[in-house]
């Protein structure tokens, strides 16, 4: 399936999919939600539901993964997470599963609102502690890839953006992350895409964590990227203490922040000023440590 053969993911397609597969919602208004992420087109369905349709093949497993695992995880987590309601099937030329979930109120978390909040840093540490401690049998199909698998792409990105950031400093951070001892304990659950855009707030307080498409098991260091996407140096220290992170995991987490920030920067920053600002901050904070 190529991009050229996928129909336009618009309100007409979403309406047909909903009305055909879930006719009980046929009378509910449908409104496109913005901003959406790079992986899904999102519609609000009535007042209580959201519809998420993957934009590309890399996101096609999320609907069924969330439907299987979020109901198990939710009772153990201190922040709200999406509540899956239905998984839709491919139809009308649209090739992938799609999801209907309960609508979560709130706005996307912002650096301006939360970066200086030590309370937020502690709440995020508590959320990750609970997630990482979730007791479930190992699931081989959800085992995450090690940081080293990003080496070629990350070094290429460092070279590509060397005029915008300190290439030598980025290389040092990356080398240190790869040289750090690997996770040698049993695999734990991780969110996998734990950055500012996947947090919701009401007022100036965290209310929910969304987008578990990268949920998996393995090294929890990938979830430390939130320390560099959202926090200041001071609140980052509070977060690290509350999470009780060892030095090797912290160094690997800094590497994850650099690698994911560079990947998003080279992919989207030239065409999206919002992503450019977010990833510039992420890279800069990763360099600060």
SEGU-35393 format. One record per atom (N, C-alpha, C, O): residue in one letter; x, z, y. Coordinates in pm, whole numbers, plus 50000, padded with zeros to 5 digits. Example, Ala and Ser with C-alpha at 12.3 -4.5 7.8 and 13.67 -1.06 7.14 Angstrom:
A513195078049431 A512305078049550 A513205078049670 A514245084649668 S512855070849775 S513675071449894 S512905078750003 S513415080450114 
This chain:
X500855000049881 X500005000050000 X500885000050124 X501665009350144 X500784989950205 X501574989050326 X500744993050446 X499514993750439 X501454995650558 X500744999550679 X499754988750722 X498714991650780 X500114976050692 X499264965150735 X497934964750660 X496954959450712 X497884970250539 X496664969550460 X495774981750476 X494664981750424 X496224992050546 X495415003950568 X494475001350685 X494924997350792 X493185003650667 X492265001250779 X492525010850893 X493135021450875 X492055007151011 X492185015951127 X491495029251097 X490355029451052 X492205040151122 X491635053451097 X490905057551225 X491455064351312 X489665053251234 X488885055651355 X487595062951320 X487345066251204 X486795065551422 X485575073251400 X484615066051306 X483885072451230 X484615052751311 X483715045251222 X484075047451076 X483195049450993 X485375047051045 X485805049550907 X485505063850866 X484965066250758 X485845073350952 X485595087450919 X484105089850896 X483725096950803 X483275083950980 X481825085450965 X481345079950831 X480545086350764 X481815068250792 X481405062250665 X481845070850547 X481075072950453 X483075075750552 X483575084050443 X482745096850430 X482335100550320 X482495103450542 X481735115950539 X480305113450491 X479815120250401 X479635103750552 X478215101750523 X477995097450378 X476975100850317 X478955089750323 X478815084950185 X479125095850084 X478395097549986 X480215103150106 X480665112850007 X480055126750025 X479905134149928 X479705130150148 X479145143450176 X477925141850267 X477975145850383 X476855136250216 X475715132950300 X475055144950367 X474315143350463 X475325156950318 X474745168650384 X475265170450526 X474665177750606 X476385163850559 X476945164850694 X476705152150776 X477295150550883 X475865143250728 X475685130350794 X475155131850936 X475445123251020 X474405142250965 X473845143751099 X474725151051198 X474355152551314 X475885155751154 X476745163651243 X477555154451334 X478035144051290 X477715158351460 X478535150251551 X479995150351509 X480485159951450 X480685139251540 X482075137351501 X482875134251627 X482545124851700 X483915142151653 X484705140651775 X486185141051741 X486645150551678 X486915130851781 X488355130651753 X489055141851828 X488775144451945 X489965148451759 X490695159651817 X492075155151863 X492775148051790 X492465159151981 X493795156052034 X494345168552102 X493575176252159 X495665170852096 X496605162052025 X496615165051875 X496455176551834 X496805154851796 X496985156451652 X498475155051621 X499255150851706 X498855158551500 X500235157251460 X500565142951418 X499735133951429 X501765141151370 X502215127951329 X501705124151190 X501785112551152 X501185133851114 X500805131250975 X499325128250955 X498975121350859 X498455133051043 X497015131751022 X496285127751150 X496715130751261 X495185120851130 X494165119451233 X493125130351206 X492675132051093 X492745137651312 X491875149251295 X490595147251375 X490615143251491 X489465150151309 X488165149951376 X487515163651362 X487655170251259 X486815167551466 X485955179351454 X484585174651412 X484015165451472 X484055180951309 X482765177051252 X481795188451277 X481905199151217 X480835186151366 X479955196951406 X480745207851475 X481785205251534 X480265220051466 X480955231151530 X481855238951438 X482635247351485 X481775236551307 X482445245551213 X483415238751118 X484045245551036 X483555225551126 X484385218451028 X485395209451096 X485205205051209 X486495206751024 X487475196851067 X487705186950954 X487625190550836 X487985174650991 X488265163950896 X489675158950924 X489995155451037 X490515158450820 X491905154250835 X492165142450743 X492005143350621 X492575131350804 X492855119150727 X494335115750742 X494795113450854 X495085115350631 X496515112150641 X496745098450706 X495995088950685 X497815097950786 X498205085550851 X499155077250766 X499235065050782 X499885083750673 X500915076750598 X501055083150461 X500535094050435 X501765076350373 X501865080750234 X502565094150217 X502345101050118 X503425097950313 X504125110550302 X503235122750312 X503655133850279 X501985120950358 X501085132350377 X499925132550278 X498995140350294 X499975124050177 X498775122150095 X498515133449996 X497425134249940 X499485142149973 X499275152949876 X498725165549940 X498375175049870 X498635165850072 X498295178250139 X496885182950109 X496675194950088 X495925174050107 X494535178250088 X494355186149959 X493765196949959 X494865180649850 X494675187449721 X495575199749709 X495195209649646 X496765199149769 X497645210849765 X497005222749838 X496985233849786 X496475220249957 X495845231050032 X494595236149960 X494335248149958 X493825227049902 X492615231249832 X492945240249713 X492185249449681 X494075237649648 X494455245749532 X495065259049572 X494745269349511 X495935259149672 X496765270749696 X496325279749812 X496545291849806 X495725274249915 X495385282850029 X494365293649994 X494505304850044 X493355290949912 X492455301949875 X493165313349801 X492735324849809 X494235310149731 X494995320649662 X495895328249759 X496065340449747 X496465321049854 X497395327349948 X496685335550055 X497175346150094 X495555330750104 X494915336450222 X494715351550216 X494975358250316 X494255357350104 X494015371850104 X495285380150123 X495205392050153 X496445373950106 X497695381350114 X498405379650249 X499455385650271 X497845371750337 X498525368150461 X497875374850581 X496645376150585 X498675379250681 X498135386650794 X497605378050907 X497095383451006 X497695364850897 X497105355650995 X496165346150922 X496335343550803 X495195340950994 X494265331450935 X494995318550896 X495975314650959 X494515312150791 X495025299150746 X493805290250722 X492685295250713 X494005277150711 X492855268350688 X492075272250563 X492645276750463 X490775270250571 X489875272950458 X489345259450409 X488435253950469 X489895254150300 X489425241250248 X487975242050203 X487545251950144 X487225231450231 X485825230750191 X485615219550089 X484955221549987 X486165207750117 X486025196450027 X487275187750035 X487985187550136 X487535180649928 X488545170049928 X487825156849908 X487135154849807 X487985147850004 X487365134749995 X488235125049917 X489445126949903 X487595114549866 X488285104649784 X488525091749863 X487825089149961 X489495083749821 X489695070649884 X488425062149876 X487685062649778 X488185054349983 X487015045549983 X487085036550106 X487815039450201 X486325025750105 X486235016450217 X487595011150261 X487815008550379 X488515009450166 X489835004550198 X490815015250240 X492015012650252 X490315027450262 X491225038550295 X491775043950164 X490995047450075 X493125044950147 X493685046350012 X493975060449964 X494445062149851 X493715070950047 X494255084050011 X493195095150014 X492165093650080 X493445106149942 X492565117849956 X492605123150099 X493615121750169 X491515129150142 X491405134750276 X490665147950266 X490085151050161 X490675155850371 X490215169650359 X489175173250464 X489195168350577 X488265181850423 X487345188550514 X487625203550502 X487615209050392 X487865209950616 X488155224250617 X487325231050726 X486725224350811 X487285244250721 X486655251750828 X487455249950957 X488685249950955 X486755248451067 X487415247251197 X488015260751236 X487345271051229 X489275260751277 X489935272751325 X490015272251477 X490635263251533 X489385281851542 X489455282451687 X490855286251731 X491605292751658 X491195282151852 X492505285451908 X493175273351967 X492765261951944 X494225275852041 X495035265352099 X496405265452034 X496855275751983 X497075253952035 X498425253351980 X499335262852057 X499315263052180 X500115270651985 X501015280252048 X502005273152140 X502425261852113 X502365279852248 X503305274152343 X504475283552368 X504345295752358 X505595277552400 X506785285452434 X506515293952557 X506925305652561 X505845288352655 X505575295952778 X504795308552750 X505045318952810 X503835307752657 X502975319352630 X503635329652540 X503405341652556 X504455325252444 X504845334252336 X506355336352318 X506745345352244 X507195328452382 X508625329552351 X509205343152385 X510145347652319 X508665349852486 X509195362852525 X508485374552461 X508775386052495 X507565371952369 X506755382652310 X507425388252185 X507525381552083 X507885400652195 X508455407252078 X507365410151974 X507635410151854 X506135412452021 X505035414451927 X504835401951842 X504635402951720 X504885390251905 X504745377751831 X505855376251728 X505615372051615 X507075379551768 X508205378451675 X507985387151552 X508295382951440 X507475399051572 X507225408051459 X506085402751372 X506185403151249 X505015397851434 X503885392451358 X504335380651272 X503925379451156 X505165371951328 X505665360551250 X506545365251135 X506485359551026 X507355375251158 X508165380751050 X507285386650941 X507575385150823 X506225393450980 X505315399250882 X504605388350802 X504395389750681 X504235377650869 X503585366550797 X504535360650693 X504155358650578 X505775357950734 X506725352050639 X507065361750527 X507215357550412 X507175374350558 X507445384250453 X506335383950348 X506605383950228 X505105383650395 X503975383250302 X503965370350221 X503725370550100 X504215359050287 X504235346150216 X505355345850114 X505145341849999 X506535350050154 X507695349350065 X507555358949947 X508205357149843 X506725369149962 X506535378849854 X505335375549765 X505075382549667 X504595365049799 X503435361649718 X503865359549574 X504785351849546 X503195366349483 X503585366349343 X502785355849268 X501575357149249 X503485345549226 X502845335049147 X503895328949056 X505085328749089 X503465324148943 X504395317548853 X505015305348921 X504365298849003 X506255302548888 X506945291048946 X506185278248914 X505725276148802 X506055269649016 X505345257049002 X506345245749023 X506745243149136 X506735239148916 X507835229648924 X507565218149020 X508495212949082 X506295214049032 X506025202649119 X506055206249267 X505925197449352 X506245218949299 X506325223249439 X507695228849474 X507845235149578 X508685226549391 X510035231549420 X510645223449534 X510685211149529 X511115230449636 X511655223849754 X513055218449732 X513775223049644 X513425208649814 X514765202749808 X515745211349887 X515355217149989 X516985212249843 X517975220149917 X518355213450049 X518145201450069 X518915221350137 X519325216550268 X520295204750259 X520255195750342 X521155204850160 X522185194550148 X521615180550133 X522295170750163 X520365179350087 X519775166050074 X519555159350209 X519315147350216 X519655167050316 X519485161650451 X520825157750515 X520855153950632 X521895158750441 X523215157150501 X523415143350562 X523795142250679 X523175132850487 X523435119350538 X522615116450662 X523145111650762 X521315119450657 X520445116750771 X520815125050892 X520745120351005 X521195137750868 X521525146450980 X522815142151047 X522895142151170 X523815138450970 X525075133951031 X524865120851107 X525475118751212 X524015112151055 X523705099751127 X523005102851259 X523285096551361 X522085112651256 X521375116351378 X522315122651480 X522195120151600 X523255130851434 X524225136851525 X525005125951598 X525215126751719 X525425116051524 X526145104951587 X525255097551686 X525695093751795 X524025095551648 X523095087651731 X522755094551862 X522585087851963 X522655107851863 X522225115051983 X523385122052052 X523175130952135 X524605118152017 X525775124952071 X525885124952222 X526535133652279 X525255115252288 X525305114952434 X524335124852497 X524505128652613 X523315128952421 X522315138152475 X522645152752447 X522235161652522 X523385155252339 X523745168952300 X525225169152265 X525885158752259 X525745181052242 X527155182752209 X527365179552061 X527035187551973 X527905167752034 X528065163351896 X528985172651818 X528725175551702 X530045177351880 X530955186351811 X530295199451772 X530485204351661 X529505205051865 X528805217551836 X527765215551727 X527595224051641 X527065204251731 X526085201551626 X526765200151490 X526265205251389 X527895193451488 X528625192151363 X529085205551309 X529045207851188 X529505214451398 X529945227751354 X528785235651294 X528935241951189 X527615235351360 X526445242551308 X526045236951172 X525715244451080 X526075223751161 X525685217451035 X526685220450924 X526285223550812 X527955219550952 X528975222750852 X528845237150804 X528965239950685 X528585246350898 X528445260450861 X527225262550771 X527275270350676 X526135255450801 X524915256850720 X525145252050578 X524685258450483 X525855240950562 X526115235650428 X527125244150352 X527105244850229 X528015250750426 X529035259050362 X528515272950325 X529145279950245 X527395277050383 X526855290350355 X526445291450209 X526005281650150 X526585303250150 X526135305150012 X524675301149996 X523845304150082 X524365294449885 X522995290149860 X522125301949818 X522615312549779 X520825299849826 X519865309949780 X520045312049631 X519895302649553 X520365324349591 X520675327049451 X519685336749386 X519965342549281 X518545338349450 X517505346949397 X516345338449347 X516345326249367 X515365344449281 X514235336349235 X513585328749350 X513545333849462 X513075316749326 X512435309149433 X511225316549489 X510485323049415 X511045315349620 X509905321749685 X509065310949753 X509525299749775 X507825314449785 X506955305149855 X507405303650000 X507795313350065 X507365291450050 X507655288950191 X506605279650249 X505975271850178 X506425280550381 X505505271550451 X506085257550457 X505395247750427 X507355256450496 X508075243850492 X508055235750620 X508885226750637 X507135238850711 X507055231650839 X506655241650947 X505725239251025 X507365252650950 X506955264451026 X507495263551169 X508475270051205 X506835255351249 X507255253751389 X506085256451482 X504955258751438 X506365256051610 X505375260051711 X504085252151699 X503005257951715 X504155239251671 X502965231051664 X502015234651552 X500865230151552 X502475242651456 X501625246651344 X501165261151355 X500785267351255 X501205266451477 X500675279751505 X499555278551607 X499655270751702 X498485286251588 X497415286951686 X497395300651751 X497765310651690 X496975300951876 X496845313551948 X495485313952017 X494935303652056 X494975325952031 X493795328452114 X494235338252220 X494745349052191 X494015334152346 X494615341852454 X496115340152445 X496615328952440 X496825351052442 X498275350652427 X498705357452298 X499785363252290 X497845356752197 X498155363052069 X498015352751957 X497115344451959 X498915353451861 X498825344751745 X497535347251669 X497115358751654 X496915336551621 X495675338151547 X495685331151412 X494965335351321 X496495320451395 X496425312851270 X497685304751249 X498415301551343 X497935301651123 X498995292451083 X498315280851012 X497475282950925 X498675268551047 X498015256750992 X499035247450927 X500235250050929 X498545236650871 X499345225450821 X500345229850714 X501545231050740 X499825232050594 X500645236350481 X501045224550392 X501175226050271 X501215212950452 X501565201150374 X502905201850305 X503125195250203 X503815209850360 X505145211350299 X505265224150217 X506375227850178 X504155230850192 X504175243050112 X504905240749981 X504675230849912 X505795250249948 X506535248849824 X507225261749787 X506965272349845 X508125260849690 X508865272449641 X510345269249642 X510755258049612 X511155279349676 X512595277449678 X513255286749776 X512985298749778 X514135281149858 X514905288449958 X514035290550083 X513565280850141 X513805303150125 X512955305450241 X513605302150375 X512965303450479 X514865297850374 X515575295450500 X514885284950586 X514985285250708 X514175275450521 X513525265050601 X512515270750699 X512285264950805 X511895282250665 X510885287950753 X511485294650876 X510755298150968 X512795296350880 X513435302550996 X513495293151115 X513905297251224 X513085280551098 X513085271451212 X512215276651325 X512445273151441 X511205284951294 X510345290151400 X511135298351500 X510765298951618 X512215304651458 X513025312551549 X513645304051659 X513975309051766 X513815291251630 X514475282251725 X513495272951795 X513835267151898 X512305271351741 X511315263051810 X510515271151911 X510105265752014 X510305284051884 X509405292051967 X510115302852047 X509755305252163 X511115309551990 X511585322252045 X512735320652142 X513425310452146 X512925331352221 X514105332752305 X515195339752224 X514955344152112 X516385340952281 X517465347952211 X517075362352182 X517405367752076 X516375368652276 X516005382752259 X514935384352151 X515055393052065 X513895376152156 X512845377652055 X513305372451919 X512795376651815 X514265363151920 X514845358551794 X515545370151723 X515475371351601 X516215378651799 X516885390351740 X515855400051681 X516075405751574 X514745401851751 X513675410451699 X513115404751569 X512905412051472 X512885391851567 X512375385051448 X513325386751331 X512895389951220 X514615384751355 X515575385551246 X515625399751188 X515715401451066 X515575409651274 X515595423551227 X514335426651147 X514405432851041 X513175422351198 X511925425351129 X511835418250994 X511245423550900 X512415406350986 X512385398850861 X513475403250764 X513415400350645 X514485410250817 X515605415150736 X516305403750664 X516395403350541 X516815394250745 X517445382250693 X518955384350678 X519605389150770 X519495380750563 X520945381650544 X521645370350618 X521015360550658 X522945371850636 X523705362350719 X523635348150664 X523465338650741 X523775346450533 X523805333050476 X522455325950495 X522425314050529 X521365333150475 X520045327050494 X519825323350640 X519235312950669 X520285331850731 X520145328850873 X520935316250910 X520445307850986 X522125314950859 X522945303150889 X522285290550833 X522265280150899 X521745291450712 X521025279850656 X519775276750738 X519445265150761 X519075287250783 X517895285150865 X518225278250995 X517465269651041 X519335281751054 X519785274851176 X520065260251147 X519785251551230 X520615257451029 X520825243650989 X519515236050971 X519415224451010 X518515242550911 X517195236250898 X516615232951035 X516055222251055 X516755242251129 X516225239751264 X516905227851328 X516255219451391 X518225227051312 X518955215751370 X518535202651302 X518265192851370 X518495202551171 X518185190251098 X516785185251128 X516595173251153 X515795194051125 X514415189651150 X514235185751296 X513485176451326 X514905192951386 X514825189151527 X515415175551553 X514835167551627 X516545172851493 X517175159651510 X516325148551450 X516175137951509 X515755151151333 X514915140951269 X513735137251358 X513435125451377 X513065147351413 X511915144551501 X512365138051631 X511675129351684 X513515142151681 X514005136651808 X514275121651795 X513835113851880 X514985117651691 X515345103551678 X514125095051640 X514105082951666 X513125101251578 X511945093751534 X510915092151644 X510325081351659 X510685102851723 X509545102851813 X509865104751961 X509065101052046 X511025110451994 X511255114652132 X511195103152231 X510745104852344 X511645091352190 X511685080052283 X510295075452324 X510135069252429 X509275078352242 X507925073552271 X506945084752301 X505785082152332 X507395097252292 X506485108552310 X507185119452391 X508005126752337 X506875120652520 X507535130652604 X507345144952554 X508245153252569 X506175147952494 X505945161352443 X506905164552329 X507485175452325 X507085155152237 X508035157252128 X509455157852181 X510265165752133 X509765149752281 X511105149952340 X511435163752393 X512535168852371 X510485169952465 X510725183252521 X510855193752412 X511745202352417 X509965193152313 X509975203152206 X511265202252123 X511875212552093 X511645190352088 X512825189052002 X514125191352078 X515105196052021 X514135188152206 X515305191552287 X515515206552290 X516635211352277 X514425213952305 X514535228552304 X514975233452167 X515835242252157 X514415227952062 X514765232351927 X516245230151899 X516905239051847 X516755218551931 X518175215551908 X519045224851992 X520015230451943 X518685226352118 X519465234852209 X519495249252161 X520545255652164 X518345254552117 X518295268352068 X519085269851938 X519725280051916 X519025259751853 X519835260351729 X521315260951761 X522075267651691 X521745254051865 X523145254451904 X523525268051962 X524665272551947 X522565274652027 X522835287852082 X522965298351973 X523705308051988 X522235296551862 X522345305751750 X521345317051753 X521345325551663 
